[in-house]
Amino acid sequence: MTARWVVDEVAPARDIDVIWQPISLQFKNEIGEDHERYPAYHASHRMLRV
């Protein structure tokens, strides 16, 4: 299943609204500042604020 399929086919057929909510992997994976990948997670999280 793809996101486009849900938006283009399913939502109109079932009369539903699709609401996108980005999630930071930093919080999902519980990445702290001491984790080796913290700089990458932090940079990607900052991009969501554009």
MOCORKA-V347636 format. One record per helix or strand of 3 or more residues. SS is the DSSP state (H for helix, E for strand). FROM is the first residue (numbers start at 1). LEN is the number of residues. If there is no record, write none. Layout:
((SS/FROM/LEN) (SS/FROM/LEN))
This chain:
((H/3/12) (H/25/4) (H/38/10))
